[in-house]
Amino acid sequence: QVELVEFGGGLVQPGGSLRLSCAASGSALSLQAIKAMGWYRQAPGKLRELVAAISPGGGTMFGEFVKGRFTISRDTAKKTVDLQMNSLTPQDTAVYYCNADQLTNWGPGAYWGQGTQVTVSS
C-alpha cells in the first residue's frame, strides 16, 4: 500500500507560478515497486486529465495544454515528485492529484493523493 500526500496548492494570480510537491509513504517494498509518478487535475464539471507524468528512467510526458509551462521532477530516493507550474492562467484552476503506479512506466496507477486546490485568479 502506498499513501500520497500533496503540498503546495493555493491561490495565485494569472501569470504567476506555483510549485506542487507530493511525498509517497508506505512499506519499503511498496515504495521500491513504484514506477511512474505523475500529476493529474480535475476542474468542476470536467474529467480528470493528465498534467504531467515521469517514468522510472526520468522520461516525461505532459498534457497538451501545458505547452512548455510546467516541469515535473522526481527524487527516486526520497519518493517525491514535484510539479513546477509557470505562466498560470485561470484555465489551470482545478484540484491537482498526485498519482503513483507500480505496474506501468507512465501511469496512471492505483494510488492517488487527496488532491490540492489550485486557484488562478486576480
VEXLUMNU-658699 format. One record per residue (C-alpha): x, y, z; residue in one letter; residue number from 1. Coordinates in steps of 0.5 Angstrom, whole numbers, plus 500, padded with zeros to 3 digits. Layout:
# VEXLUMNU-658699
((X,Y,Z),'A',NUM)
...
This chain:
# VEXLUMNU-658699
((500,500,500),'Q',1)
((502,507,498),'V',2)
((500,513,501),'E',3)
((501,520,497),'L',4)
((501,527,501),'V',5)
((501,533,496),'E',6)
((503,540,499),'F',7)
((503,547,495),'G',8)
((497,549,493),'G',9)
((494,555,494),'G',10)
((491,562,490),'L',11)
((496,565,485),'V',12)
((495,571,480),'Q',13)
((495,570,473),'P',14)
((502,570,470),'G',15)
((504,567,477),'G',16)
((508,561,479),'S',17)
((507,555,484),'L',18)
((510,549,486),'R',19)
((507,543,488),'L',20)
((510,537,492),'S',21)
((508,530,493),'C',22)
((511,525,498),'A',23)
((510,518,498),'A',24)
((510,513,504),'S',25)
((509,506,506),'G',26)
((513,500,507),'S',27)
((520,500,504),'A',28)
((517,494,499),'L',29)
((511,498,496),'S',30)
((516,504,495),'L',31)
((521,501,492),'Q',32)
((516,498,487),'A',33)
((513,505,485),'I',34)
((515,506,477),'K',35)
((511,512,474),'A',36)
((509,518,478),'M',37)
((505,524,476),'G',38)
((500,530,477),'W',39)
((493,530,474),'Y',40)
((488,535,475),'R',41)
((480,536,475),'Q',42)
((476,542,474),'A',43)
((469,543,476),'P',44)
((465,539,471),'G',45)
((471,536,467),'K',46)
((474,530,467),'L',47)
((481,528,471),'R',48)
((486,529,466),'E',49)
((494,528,465),'L',50)
((498,534,467),'V',51)
((505,531,467),'A',52)
((508,524,469),'A',53)
((515,522,470),'I',54)
((518,515,468),'S',55)
((523,511,473),'P',56)
((528,513,468),'G',57)
((526,520,468),'G',58)
((523,521,462),'G',59)
((517,526,462),'T',60)
((510,527,459),'M',61)
((505,533,459),'F',62)
((498,534,457),'G',63)
((497,538,451),'E',64)
((495,545,455),'F',65)
((502,545,458),'V',66)
((506,548,452),'K',67)
((512,548,456),'G',68)
((510,552,462),'R',69)
((511,546,467),'F',70)
((516,542,469),'T',71)
((516,535,473),'I',72)
((522,532,477),'S',73)
((522,527,482),'R',74)
((527,524,487),'D',75)
((527,517,487),'T',76)
((531,516,494),'A',77)
((526,521,497),'K',78)
((520,518,493),'K',79)
((518,525,492),'T',80)
((515,528,486),'V',81)
((515,536,484),'D',82)
((511,540,479),'L',83)
((513,547,478),'Q',84)
((508,551,474),'M',85)
((509,558,471),'N',86)
((505,563,467),'S',87)
((499,560,470),'L',88)
((492,562,467),'T',89)
((485,562,470),'P',90)
((484,556,466),'Q',91)
((489,552,470),'D',92)
((484,553,476),'T',93)
((483,545,479),'A',94)
((484,540,484),'V',95)
((491,537,483),'Y',96)
((492,530,485),'Y',97)
((499,526,485),'C',98)
((499,519,483),'N',99)
((504,513,483),'A',100)
((504,507,479),'D',101)
((507,500,481),'Q',102)
((505,497,474),'L',103)
((507,501,468),'T',104)
((512,506,467),'N',105)
((507,512,465),'W',106)
((501,511,470),'G',107)
((496,513,472),'P',108)
((496,508,477),'G',109)
((492,506,483),'A',110)
((495,510,488),'Y',111)
((492,518,489),'W',112)
((493,523,494),'G',113)
((488,527,497),'Q',114)
((488,533,492),'G',115)
((491,540,493),'T',116)
((487,546,490),'Q',117)
((490,551,485),'V',118)
((486,557,484),'T',119)
((489,562,479),'V',120)
((485,569,480),'S',121)
((486,576,480),'S',122)
